[in-house]
Amino acid sequence: MQIKTTTLPTLTLLALCCQQACAGGIMLYEIGTDNTGLANAGAAARAQGPSTIASNPAGMSYLPGTQITGGLQVLYGNLSFNRDGNTNGTGSNSGNALDPIPGGSFFISHELDEHWGVGFGNYADFGLAANYDNDWSGRYFAQNASLAGLSFVPSVAYRFNEQWSLGVGVKAMYGMLQAQTAIDRSPFGLTDRADGQFKYKDNDWGFGANVGVIYAPQSGTRIGLAYTSKVDLEFEDGLDVKGNGPLLTRLDGTDTRLDMTVPQTVTLSLFQQLDPQWALLASVNWQDWSEFGDVAVQVDTSAVGAQSTTIDGHYKDTWQLALGAQYQATRQLLWNVGVAYDSSAVSDGNRTFSVPMGESWRIATGATYALNKDTDINVSWALVWLGDMPVDQTKTTSGTRTSGQFDNAWIQAVTGNMTWRF
């Protein structure tokens, strides 16, 4: 079947956009708080500081006075792709695609009276980035891609009695998408020239809510249930296309729109104080990645007008199970430790270079030291082990195939934060 030249630019754009639409998406439990050292265990039930706004706003009802937590962190790791003998394109291995990523968070809570508490949180809990070598063998699928969400969450909590508390937060997320991909010129009959390149960049605001409840059947026992709603983001931009030739020139500035959904989540947590020194924590978490995998793409060209489609990334929902413990070594020193397992949002056959996700194990630890009765300092560390992740992608327009795997992939987070009480 022949493809008309008037439709080829549109089909090419759709293919390019689809490869990048889900760039680097991942939900982060590491947001510069002491939750990092617990691998998310007990997150919706702990209520041990104002960062509970992110994990369960009902926890503010357990916080006396005014409390402020400020945190910093850095994510770094290894995400290196090694091609195998099935690769038929030119280029090298990817190099380490994970650059160090700094981050931070800020939380404040205030007790109005014995029932009401209010607060505000600012944190980045969604996104990651992949930055490959520009001339690597998979450059026609991705050179770099990043998707990040920065959340602003004013919240309120109400404590009905000693057993029940409810919290609600309004979530405003500032989404940022960037993508860069090399353009294979062979389908255009321009094999004697260098690769072209397209870039896409846009920002958008999306809105949702955090809702949580805590039930304390007895002293030292808390059960928390928290829900984070989905957030819809709409990215619109004119493509920045570089490369010689009339077809590529016509693509430059083409209006595009990508609609995607940040997954909704549900977390059920337990906090159990065993004695004055030991506490056990646990969490079960569900994330709605199947909806994130459906990306609506609209392209508007002067040649054929607006065309739209929905791309199915074949994502599936994920589960996390986390277990942790706290040990009060002295009056001033509290140790945290945790381990967690996350299922994969994609199967091996549907994994892409723009979204190198897989099942993962977390091991984490951290310590909180009380400088005085009003000031704490915390340092935490977590290792996210992704292991080997095979990828096999083929360009439909040229037949270029890149096959191999990410070997021994891992991410580490180092966080530090301070909490002040007034």
SENU-169041 format. One record per residue: residue in one letter; x negated, y negated, z negated of N, C-alpha, C in turn. Coordinates in steps of 0.05 Angstrom, whole numbers, plus 5000, padded with zeros to 4 digits. Layout:
// SENU-169041
AXYZXYZXYZ/...
This chain:
// SENU-169041
M498350245000500050005000498249755000/Q498949565017497449315018498649114999/I496948954986497848744969497548474983/K499748324985499648074999497747884984/T496347714999494447534987495847324969/T498347274974499747074957500247184930/T500547454927501047574901498547664887/L496347694901493847784889492947614866/P492847344869491947184846493647224821/T496347254825498047294801497447564788/L497247774804496648034792493948034779/T492047904790489447894778489547744751/L490947524751491247374726492547534704/L494647684711496047844692494148054680/A492448174697490548374688488548244669/L487548014677485547884660486747804633/C489147684633490347604609490947834590/C491848054602492648284585490148394571/Q487848394584485548504571484748334546/Q485448084546484547904524486747844504/A489247904510491447804495491447874466/C490348114460490348204432487548174419/A486047984428483247974421482647984392/G481248194384480148214357482148214334/G484648284339486648264318486248464295/I486148374271486048554248486948404223/M488348534206489248414180486948444160/L486348224147484048224128485048224099/Y484048414083484448404054482348234041/E480148184056477948024045478247734052/I479047574032479547284037478147114016/G475847214007474247053988475347063959/T476647283951477747303924476747563911/D477347603885476547843871477948093882/N480048063898481348293910479448443928/T477348313938475348443955474148683940/G473348643915472048843899473749073891/L476349063897478249283890479249423915/A478349343939479249463964482349443967/N483549233956486349173957488049343937/A486749503921488249663901489649483881/G492149523876493649373856494249083864/A493849013889494048733897496748603891/A498948753895501548633891502548653863/A500848753844501748783816499848663796/R497348593804495348503784496148243770/A496748033786497547773775495447673756/Q492847683764490647593747489447333754/G490647183773489546923781491246813803/P490846553810492546423830492346543858/S490346713864490246843890492447043893/T494047093872496447263875498347143895/I498146883901499846753921499646903948/A497247003954496847143980498047423979/S497847563956498547843955501347893944/N502347723925505047733914505547473899/P507147293910507547033896508947063869/A510247283864511547323838509547333816/G507047393822504947403801504447133788/M505246913801504746653789506246623762/S508446773758509946753734508446863710/Y506146993714504547103693502146913686/L501946693700499546513697500246273681/P499046243657499646003641498145753650/G499345523644498045273650497545223680/T495445083686494545033714492045183720/Q491945333742489545483749488845433778/I486245423783485145373810483045583816/T483145703840481045883849480045783876/G477445763879476245693904474145913911/G474246013936472546233944471146193971/L468846313974467346323999466646614005/Q466246674031465446944038464046944065/V462747154071461547204098462147494105/L463047524130463347794142461147834162/Y459848074161457848134181457848444184/G456548534205456548824209455348914235/N456049154244455049274268457349364285/L457449254310459449334329458149354356/S456649574361454949604385455949834402/F456449774428457449974446455150084463/N455050344465453150484481454550634504/R453850574528455150684552454250974555/D455951134569455151404575454951444605/G454651694614454251754642456651724660/N459051674648461451634664461751344673/T460051164663460150884671459050854699/N460550724716459650684744459050394751/G459250214732458649944737455849874729/T454949634736452349534728452349404701/G450049374689449949244664448849424642/S448249294619446949434597448949504576/N447949604553449649644529450449364518/S452249364499453549114492451948934473/G449949054459448748904437450748894414/N449948784391451748764368453848544374/A456348624377458448434384459648284360/L458748354336459848224312457848024300/D458347774305456747564293457747514264/P455947414247456847344220459047134221/I461147184204463447014205463846904176/P463546644172464046524146467046484141/G467746454116470546404110470846294082/G473246214076473746104049476746104043/S477346044018480146044009480445843985/F482945763981483545583959486345643949/F486645663922489245713910489545543885/I492045453880492645313856495445393847/S495645443821498345513809498845323785/H501345273780502045103757504645213744/E504545243718506845333702508545093695/L511045093705512944883699514144913672/D515045163666516145233640516045533637/E517345653618517145933613518346103635/H519845983653521046133675519846073703/W519145823707518445733734515445683737/G514345753760511645693768511545623797/V509745433804509445353832506445373839/G505845383865503145403873502745363903/F500245373912499545333940497045493946/G497045623969494745783978493945714006/N491345714011490245664038488145874043/Y488546044063486746274067487046374096/A485046524105485046644131485146954128/D487447064133487847354129488447504154/F487947384177488547514203486447434223/G485247634236483447584258480647684255/L479247714277476447784279475547704306/A472947744312471847654337469847854348/A469847884374467848054387466247884407/N463647874405461947714422459847894435/Y460347984459458548164473456448014489/D454248144497452348034515453747974542/N453247744554454747664578454347844601/D452047984603451448154626451748454620/W453248524599453548804592455448944611/S455449214610456949364630459949334629/G460949244606463849204603464748914606/R463048744619463648454619466148394635/Y467148574652469648524667472048574650/F471648684626473848734607473748524585/A471348444576471148244555468248164553/Q467747904550465147804542465147704514/N467147544508467747484479470747434476/A471647494453474547464447474847424417/S476547234410477047184381479947094377/L481147194356483847114348483847084318/A484546844308484446794280487046654271/G487846704246490146574235489546454208/L489846194205489346054180492045984167/S492546084143495246064130495245844109/F497445704108498045504088500645584075/V500645644048502945774036503745634010/P505545444010506745343986508645553975/S508645593948510145813936511445733910/V513445893903514845853878515446133866/A515446153839515946403825517946353802/Y519546553797521546533775521446783759/R521146763732521046993714523747013700/F525347213707527947253695527847323666/N526047513659525647613632522947743630/E522547893609519948033605519348243627/Q521448343639521148553659520948463688/W522548263696522848203724521847923731/S520447903754519547653765519947663795/L520547423807520947403836519247163846/G518147193870516546983882517146953912/V517046703922517446653950515446443960/G514246493983512446293995513146244024/V512945994033513345924061510645924074/K510346084095507746114108507545974134/A505745774136505245644161502445734170/M502345874193499845974203498845824228/Y496345734227495145604250493545814265/G494545894288493246104304491345994325/M489046114328486946024347486046264364/L486346234390485646444409483546344429/Q481346494433479346434453478646694467/A478146674493477346914508475646834532/Q473647004538471946954561471347224574/T471747244600471347494615470047434642/A468247604650467047584677469047684697/I469047564721470847644743469247804763/D470148044768468848224788469648114815/R467648034832468247914857468748114880/S468148374875468348564896471148594907/P473348574891476048594903476648364922/F475148144920475547914937473647924962/G472148134964470248164987467847984984/L467047914959464747734954462647874938/T461748104948459848274932457048154933/D456547964950453847854952453447614934/R455347554917455047314900455347394871/A454547214854454547264825457447284815/D457747404791460347424779461647154775/G464247144777465746914769466346944738/Q467846764728468346774699470946614693/F472546724675474846564666474746534636/K475746304627475846234598478746154592/Y479546224568482246164559482046074529/K483345854522483145754495485645594488/D486945664465489145504457489645544427/N491145374415491945384387494945354384/D496145474363499045444359499745484330/W501945374322503045414295505245614296/G505245804276507445984273508245994244/F510746084238511846054211513046324203/G512846374177513946614165514246574135/A514346804120514846784092513447014077/N512646964052511747174034513847204012/V514647444006516647493985515647723968/G515947693942515047913924516647933898/V516548163886517748213861515948373844/I515848323817514348483798516148583776/Y515948843771517448963749515549083729/A515848993704514149083682515849253662/P515949513665517649673648516749683619/Q514149643615513049633588510449473588/S509549413564507049253563504749403575/G503249273592500949393605501549533631/T504049543639504849673664506249473682/R505349443707506649263726506849413753/I509249393765509649503791510449263809/G508949233831509449003849510249093877/L512148963889512949013916512948743931/A511348733953511048473967511548523997/Y512748324009513348324038512348074051/T510848104073509947874089511247894116/S512747694124514247704149512347674173/K513447744196511847704221511647404227/V509647334242509247064251508847064282/D510546924296510346914325508546684334/L506746744351504846544362505146524392/E505246284403505446244432503046074441/F501446194458499046054468499545984497/E498945724503499345624530496845464538/D495845524562493445384571493145414601/G491645234613490845264640488245414641/L488145624657485645784658483345624669/D481045654656478545534666477045754681/V477145744708476045944725473645834740/K471345974738468945894752468246104772/G467546014796466646204817467346094845/N465746154865466146054892468246234906/G469446114926471446264942474246144938/P475846144960478446014958480346144938/L480346404936482146534917481546464889/L478946474881478246404854478846104848/T478345934868478945654865481845604859/R483645764872486445734868487345814840/L485745994827486446074800485745864779/D483845694785483045494765485345314758/G485745284732487845104722490645234721/T490845484729493545614730494745624701/D497245544699498545544673499245824664/T498545884640499146154629500346124601/R501846324593503046334566502846614556/L501846644532501746904518503346884492/D505247064489506847074464506047334449/M505247304424504447534408505547504380/T505547724365506747734339504647834318/V504147674298502447764276504147954260/P503148194253504748404241505948334214/Q508448424210509548414183508448644166/T508348604140507148804122508848844098/V508649084086509849144060507749284043/T507549194017505549303999506949373973/L506449613964507449713938505049773920/S504849643897502449663880503149733851/L501249853838501449923809499049823794/F499549693771497349623753498049753726/Q496249923716496650063691494350023672/Q494749883650492749843629492650093612/L490450243612490250493597489450443568/D487650253563486750183536485449913539/P484349793517483249523519480949503540/Q479749723548477549703567478249783596/W479949983599480350103626483250043636/A483349983662485849963677485550103703/L487650233712487850363738489650213756/L488950203782490550053802490850223827/A493150183841493650323866495450153884/S495250203910496950063929497450243953/V499850213964500650333990501550104007/N500450084031500949854048501849944076/W503849814088504749874115504549614132/Q503549644157503249424175504549484202/D506049304212507649344237506049274262/W503949434268502349374291503649434317/S505749604317507049674342508249434356/E509249244340510348994352508148814361/F505848804347503548644356502648734384/G502848994389501849104415503449034439/D505848924435507548834458507048534462/V505648464483504948184488506348084513/A507847864510509247754533507247564548/V507047594574505147444590506747304612/Q506347044615507546884637505446734651/V505546754678503546614695505046444715/D504246194719505546014737503445914757/T503746004783501945914804503445754825/S502045584839503345434860504245604883/A502845834887503446004910506146164906/V506546274883508846444880510646364856/G509946144843511546054820511046214795/A513046214777512646344751513346634753/Q511546794741512047084738511447164710/S512947354699512547434671512847734669/T511547844648511748124643511048164613/T511648394603510948474576508948704577/I506748674565504648874565504849054540/D505049314544505149494522502249594516/G501149514493498449604486498449874472/H500750004470500950274458499850274429/Y500550064414499750054386501750214369/K500850284346502550424327502250304299/D504250334283504150224256501950364239/T500950224220498750334203499550344174/W498150514159498450554131495750524117/Q495850414093493450404076494150524049/L492250684038492450774011489950683996/A490250543974487950433959488150513930/L485850583918485650653890483350493878/G483750403853481650243841481750253810/A479750133798479650133769478249873760/Q478949783736477649553723476549643696/Y474149553690472849623664471949373650/Q473049323627472349083611469849163595/A467449113606464949203594464449053568/T464848793569464548623545466848413546/R466948243526469048033526468747853551/Q466347833561465847653583465747783610/L465148043612464548173637466648383644/L467848353668469848543678468848653705/W468648923706467849053731470249153747/N470049123773472149223791470849423810/V472349633818471549823837473949923852/G473649983878475950083893475150233918/V476950403928476550553953479150563967/A479150543994481650534009481250664036/Y483450764047483550874074485650734090/D484950654115486950534133487050704158/S489550764167489850914192489350724215/S489150834239488450674263490950574277/A490850334287493150224302493050314331/V490950434340490750534368489450814368/S490350974387488951234391486451184407/D484751394409482251364424482751294453/G484851404465485451354493486451074499/N487450934478488550664483486750444471/R484450514460482650304449481450144472/T481149884468480049704488477649554476/F476149434494473749284486474549024472/S476848914479477648664466478848714438/V479648964433480749044407479449304398/P476949304390475649554381476449634353/M478949724350479949794324480050104321/G479950194296480150484290480750524261/E481050774253481450834225478950744209/S479350684184477150584169477250664139/W474950684127474650724098473450474086/R474450404062473350174047472250284021/I469850194014468850223987468049943977/A468649883953468349603943467749603914/T466349383906465949333877465549043873/G465748953848465348673842465348633812/A464648393803464548333775465448053770/T467048013749467947753740466647693713/Y465347453711464047373687465347113676/A466147123651467346883639465246703628/L464846473641462846283631463746163605/N466446123602467646033578470646113580/K472246033561475046113561476646003584/D475545793597477045663618475845703646/T473545833648472145853674471046133678/D471746243701470746513710469246483736/I467346653740465946673765465946963774/N466547013800466747283810464947313835/V463647543837462147623861463047903868/S463747943894464848203903463548283930/W463648543935462548653959464348883969/A464648903995466249124007464949214033/L464949474037464049594062466449724076/V466949634101469049754117467649934138/W468050194135466650384153468550484175/L467950414200469650484223468550734238/G466050794234464951034247464651004277/D464951234291464651234320467351184333/M467451004352470050934366469650944396/P470551154409470251174438472050984453/V471150884476472750714493472150794522/D474250814539473950874567475950714582/Q475050494596476750314611475950304640/T477950284657477450264686479050024697/K477649864714479049634727480649744750/T483249674750485049774771484449634798/T483349394797482849254822480349344837/S478349444822475749514834474949804829/G476149934809475350204801472850214784/T471949974775469649964757470350094730/R468650284721469250424697467050394677/T467750334652465850314630466650514609/S464950694603465550914584463350944564/G464051014540462051064519463351034492/Q461850944472463050914446461450714429/F462950594410461650434389460550634368/D457950634364456750824346456450704318/N457350854298456950774270457750484264/A460150414272461150144269461850094239/W461149854230461749784202461849484199/I463249394178463449114171463049094141/Q461548894132461248844104462248564097/A463248534073464148274064462848214037/V461647984035460547884009462047634002/T463247633978464947403970464047303943/G464547043939464146923913466346713908/N467346703883469446513877469246433848/M470546203842470746113814473646043808/T474446083783477146013774476945833750/W478445613751478545423729481445413718/R481645403692484245383678484445123662/F486744993663487144743650489544753632/
